[in-house]
Amino acid sequence: MTLQTEAPEVPSIGKISIWPPVILAPMAGVTDVPFRSLCRSFMDQGLADSSRDPVKPNHAPGLFVNQMITARAFV
């Protein structure tokens, strides 16, 4: 069995490419409206292909969301 994955599209802002494609999520009180709009546009791209079969690992990872809801350490 051959595992084929597609490389994620390199995000860019104007002529500036961002590699690796890691972008800080919007933070209330810290980021501004243009930054949140940019994050939302990349989120839409990540969710556009959500109809793929998650069981078959023949595609690149999609959007991953993690939210800290407590300050307690994980045990």
Secondary structure, DSSP 8 states (H G I E B T S, - for coil): -----------EETTEE-SS-------TTTS-HHHHHHHHHHHHHHHHTTTS-TTS--S-----------SS---
